[in-house]
Amino acid sequence: MNEPEMISTAEVETAVSHPEQPPRPRASLSEQLILFVVAIVSIGIDQYTKYLVESNLDLFEVYAPIPSLESVFRIFHIYNTGATFGLFSGGGTIFRYVAILVSLGIIYYNFVLPGNQRLLRLALGLQMGGALGNMIDRFRIGHVTDFIDIGPWYIFNLADLSIISGAVILGLLVFQESRELKARQQADEQEEPSAEGPPLEGPSFEEPSFEEPSLETAVPPQPDPTHE
């Protein structure tokens, strides 16, 4: 007789706890174009607003669109030789090439990123557009034009706002992904006991019962002496 094939417990647990993930769909061309469309729109708006400021305001000149709110919002034409919000002042030469490298990395990641990642591409497009917008200033006039003044905060431009908006969206996506991953892990932990099934039971054996013989069976009947 052929013995039944036995499957090891380790293989069963591996198959239950680590199911094969289906391959993610490849991104369509229209989805990949989201990155470039967002970046181009961000660069266009940023450069147009800087052109308006440079054409109508002298350097360090102030314009208050709403005079009653000048203390919390005004247009202040200044320049910046550092990074976003004036950080790392004097490093404009380095940042122009850093922006190029970052943009090339984002473009490559856009092509290898799977489908159904539109919000992520939106965030990356905003960041790339903002970085390239400030890079154009550094090559064009040697510094970045800033003009949005909202009180105690740093003076910035729309390219900086684009970078920060992309970073906020990216952070929210990472937070959402971490919550979903934690929920899947908890669901897997709850399914593991039920997937293992009930414990295997061996064959049961009944103990033989021994009954004491009755007197009728043990003692044979005696013949009647009166009956011959």
C-alpha positions in Angstrom: 0.0 0.0 0.0 1.2 3.5 -0.8 1.6 5.7 2.3 -0.3 9.1 2.1 1.9 12.1 1.4 2.3 14.3 4.4 2.6 18.1 4.1 4.9 19.7 6.7 3.4 22.2 9.1 6.0 24.8 8.1 4.9 24.8 4.5 1.2 25.2 5.5 2.0 28.1 7.7 4.1 29.7 5.0 1.3 29.4 2.4 -1.3 30.8 4.8 0.7 33.7 6.3 2.5 34.8 3.2 0.1 34.6 0.2 1.4 35.7 -3.1 0.7 39.4 -3.9 -0.9 40.0 -7.3 1.3 42.1 -9.6 0.4 45.8 -9.6 -0.9 47.2 -12.8 1.4 49.2 -15.0 0.8 53.0 -15.2 -0.9 54.2 -18.4 0.6 57.0 -20.4 -2.1 59.4 -19.3 -1.3 58.7 -15.7 2.4 59.2 -16.2 1.7 62.6 -17.9 0.2 63.9 -14.6 3.7 64.5 -13.3 4.7 66.6 -16.3 1.4 68.6 -16.6 1.5 69.5 -12.9 5.1 70.5 -13.1 4.6 72.7 -16.3 1.6 74.4 -14.8 3.5 75.1 -11.5 6.5 76.5 -13.4 4.3 78.7 -15.6 2.3 80.2 -12.8 5.5 80.7 -10.7 7.4 82.5 -13.5 4.5 84.6 -14.5 4.0 86.0 -11.0 7.7 86.7 -10.7 7.6 88.5 -14.0 4.8 90.7 -12.7 6.6 91.5 -9.5 10.0 92.2 -11.2 8.2 94.4 -13.9 6.1 96.5 -11.5 8.1 96.7 -8.3 11.7 97.8 -7.7 13.8 95.7 -5.4 12.7 96.0 -1.8 9.6 97.9 -2.8 6.3 97.0 -1.0 2.8 96.8 -2.4 -0.3 96.2 -0.2 -3.2 94.9 -2.3 -5.5 95.3 0.7 -4.2 98.2 2.8 -6.2 97.2 5.9 -4.5 93.8 5.9 -0.9 95.0 5.2 0.3 93.7 8.5 -0.6 90.1 7.6 -0.3 90.1 3.8 1.6 92.2 1.4 3.9 92.0 -1.7 7.5 92.6 -0.8 10.0 92.3 -3.7 13.2 90.8 -2.3 15.8 88.3 -3.6 17.0 85.0 -2.1 20.4 83.3 -2.7 19.5 80.2 -0.6 16.9 77.4 -0.6 13.2 77.5 0.1 12.2 80.2 2.7 15.7 81.7 2.6 17.4 78.7 4.2 21.1 78.1 3.5 21.7 81.6 2.1 24.5 81.8 -0.4 24.2 78.3 -1.8 22.4 79.1 -5.0 25.1 77.7 -7.2 24.8 74.3 -5.6 21.0 74.3 -5.4 20.6 74.9 -9.2 22.4 71.6 -9.9 20.7 69.8 -7.0 17.3 70.8 -8.5 18.4 69.2 -11.8 19.4 65.9 -10.1 16.3 65.8 -8.0 14.1 66.4 -11.1 15.8 63.6 -13.0 15.3 61.2 -10.1 11.6 62.1 -9.9 11.2 61.6 -13.7 12.8 58.1 -13.5 10.6 57.2 -10.5 7.5 58.3 -12.4 8.2 55.7 -15.1 8.9 52.8 -12.7 6.0 53.7 -10.4 3.0 51.3 -10.9 -0.5 52.5 -11.8 -3.2 53.9 -9.6 -0.8 56.4 -7.9 -2.2 59.6 -9.2 -2.0 61.5 -5.9 1.6 60.5 -5.5 2.4 61.8 -9.0 0.6 65.0 -8.2 2.8 65.5 -5.2 6.0 64.7 -7.1 4.9 67.0 -9.9 4.4 69.9 -7.5 7.8 69.3 -5.9 9.6 69.1 -9.3 7.8 72.2 -10.7 8.7 74.2 -7.6 12.4 73.1 -7.7 12.7 73.9 -11.4 10.9 77.2 -11.0 13.5 78.4 -8.5 16.3 76.9 -10.6 15.2 79.0 -13.6 15.6 82.1 -11.5 19.1 81.1 -10.5 20.2 80.6 -14.1 18.3 83.7 -15.3 19.2 86.4 -12.7 21.6 84.6 -10.3 19.1 84.5 -7.4 15.5 83.6 -6.6 12.7 86.3 -6.5 10.5 86.2 -3.4 7.6 88.4 -2.8 4.8 86.8 -0.6 5.0 88.3 2.8 2.5 87.1 5.4 3.7 88.7 8.6 6.2 86.9 10.9 6.7 84.0 8.4 9.5 83.8 5.8 9.0 85.7 2.5 8.5 83.1 -0.2 7.1 82.6 -3.7 4.8 80.2 -5.5 7.6 77.8 -6.3 8.2 77.4 -2.6 4.5 77.0 -2.0 4.4 74.3 -4.6 7.3 72.4 -3.0 5.6 72.6 0.5 2.2 71.5 -0.9 3.8 68.5 -2.6 5.6 67.6 0.6 2.3 67.8 2.6 0.5 65.5 0.2 3.4 63.1 0.2 3.3 63.0 4.0 -0.4 62.3 4.1 0.0 59.5 1.6 2.8 57.9 3.7 0.6 58.2 6.9 -2.4 56.6 5.1 -0.2 53.8 3.8 1.2 53.1 7.2 -2.3 52.9 8.7 -3.4 50.5 6.0 -0.3 48.3 6.5 -1.0 48.1 10.2 -4.6 47.2 9.7 -3.6 44.4 7.3 -1.1 43.0 9.8 -3.7 43.0 12.5 -6.2 41.2 10.2 -3.5 38.6 9.3 -2.8 37.9 13.0 -6.5 37.3 13.7 -6.8 35.0 10.7 -3.8 32.8 11.6 -5.5 30.8 14.4 -8.5 29.9 12.3 -6.4 29.1 9.3 -4.4 26.5 11.3 -7.6 24.4 11.9 -8.4 22.2 14.9 -5.7 20.0 16.3 -5.3 16.5 14.8 -6.6 13.7 16.9 -5.1 10.2 16.8 -7.2 7.0 16.5 -9.2 6.1 19.6 -9.0 2.7 21.1 -11.7 1.2 23.3 -10.6 -0.8 26.2 -12.0 -4.4 26.2 -14.5 -5.0 28.9 -14.3 -8.1 30.9 -17.6 -9.3 32.5 -17.6 -11.7 35.4 -19.5 -14.9 34.5 -22.8 -15.3 36.3 -23.5 -18.1 38.7 -25.8 -19.7 36.2 -23.1 -19.9 33.6 -20.3 -20.8 36.0 -22.1 -23.7 37.9 -23.7 -26.4 35.7 -27.1 -27.6 36.7 -27.1 -30.7 39.0 -29.3 -33.7 38.1 -32.4 -34.3 40.2 -31.8 -37.6 42.3 -35.5 -38.3 42.6 -36.0 -38.4 38.9 -34.6 -41.4 37.4 
